[in-house]
């Protein structure tokens, strides 16, 4: 069984030409070789950064993606580039988690997906946000 990676433009590419603005189109997918089976894919990064829309100060957090793929799977390097694109994005934590979920659902049409953002304390309060999608 050979994986079809012909449509992937970031995987295997040298260098890191990160996007300067949020672009959902950067999220790439590849065919799910087991579309008849439910299985969960979990991707976690603790390097997420966005900007507070009021103060302009950085918000740091962990983004956890859990999904049951349907016809395609999310390619991890493109997800990394997509999440990196939020570094200059002024947005509230609640908004960013829901926006990530919406963008990923459009790109990969999963059976089920959950995005969790666990943000470091700002003003003494840590914020966790969970957004879910079920087909």
Secondary structure, 3 states (H helix, E strand, C coil): CCCCCCCCCCCCCCCCCCCCCCCHHHCCEEECCCCCCCCEEEEEEEEEEEECCCCCCEEEEEEEEEEECCCEEECHHHHHHHHHHHHHCECCHHHHHHHHHHHHHHHHCCCEEEEEEEEEEECCEEEEEEEEEEC
